[in-house]
Amino acid sequence: MSMQFTRIHQKTLYQGFFRVHAHRLRHDCFDGGEMEVIRENMERGDAVAVLLYDPARDEVLLIEQFRIGAAMRCADSQGEAWLTEIVAGMIDGDENPEQCALRECIEEAGYAPRKLQSLGWFFSSPGGCSERLFLYLAEVDAATPCTPGGGVAGEHEDIRSLWVSRKQALNWVASGRICSAAPMLALLLAFQERTHLHAVSPATD
């Protein structure tokens, strides 16, 4: 069965670094009928995330930085506002995802990849955001950075990078230290044939 939807009206609710629109639309239902609804969507463009990997050392580069979303959700636990992630950034209007990935590797990590492999893409939060995130695995030599990295000062980035073993990074996924989608998916997709994770019970108060 081919499902269809029709846009009826769009209203801008907020215009800043991101945009929020309210959409009135009509869409098909699985029972054969249709439904008219209003849904709010945050439009922030698309982004990339890149896992840098040195195969000779079997190590990956992770970065740490302050994240407003984590800070607001974990306000009573100050340290949890700094997440362990991978290189990532928004795609500029004149870039394709691969060009953005190469630029972000240099800006945030200080490395120019010698090989870039696509790991696919996903919607970051499709219930209320149209962003797509493109994942890459970048092969680099950890001993030969091309710039200091650390982010772009004009964009108020404050980034610390660290090289850890592939095994340690996967252990951090299993333990919950790495707790955002892009690094979790990139690590699991890049090393899925060598990944054996055990379920971790949710933390309780």
Order of alpha helices (4+ residues) and beta strands (2+ residues): beta-beta-beta-beta-beta-alpha-beta-beta-alpha-beta-beta-beta-alpha-alpha
